Amino acid sequence: MSSGSVCRLVEKYNDKMKEVLNDELTYYLNKTIKEWVYNINYELEKVEKNLKARQEQEKRMA
């Protein structure tokens, strides 16, 4: 096997590894972002419920 064909094989391997790693990174970043968004929305809902409860309580006291 010539050194040129070895270089091409190594380049192909490196390109494939970059593709696989990029796909993996994209998958985990998307998963992480979805989890963050879910957690933020959950916390916002809790804040909104607490705010509504306080407003109702203030109305009753007024």
N, C-alpha and C positions, 0 to 999 in steps of 0.2 A: 504494500500500500504506500503510495507516495505521500510526501509531506503535505502536498496541496490537498489531496483528498482527506487527509486527517484533519487539516485546518477547516475544510468545509463541514466535516462531520461535527467538529467541536463547535463551529458557528451555529449549525442547526440545533445542536443540543442546547447551547446557550440561549438561542432564540426561544426554543420550546420551554425552557426553564423560566425565562422571563415572562412568557405568556401564562404559564401555570401560576407563578407567584403573583402576577398581576391579578389574575382571576381570583385567587385565594384572598388577596388583600382587599379587593373590591367586595367580595362576599362578606368578609368579617367587618369591614367598615360600614357597609349597608346594614348589617345585623346590629352593630353597635349603635348606629344612628337611630334605627327604629326603636331600640330599647330606650335610648335617651328621650326620644319624642314621646313614647308611651309614658315614661316616668314623669316627664314634665307635664303632660296633659293630666295625669292622675293627680299630681300635686296642685295644679291649677283648679281642678274640680273640687278638691278639698277646701282650697281657699275660697272659692266661690260659694260653696255651701256654708262655710263659717260666716262669710260676709252677709249672706242672705239671712242666716239665723240671727245675727246681731241686728240687722235692720228690722226684722220682725219683732225682736225683743224691744228695740227702741220705740217702735210704733205702739206697742202695747203699753209701754211706760209713759208715753206722751199723753 
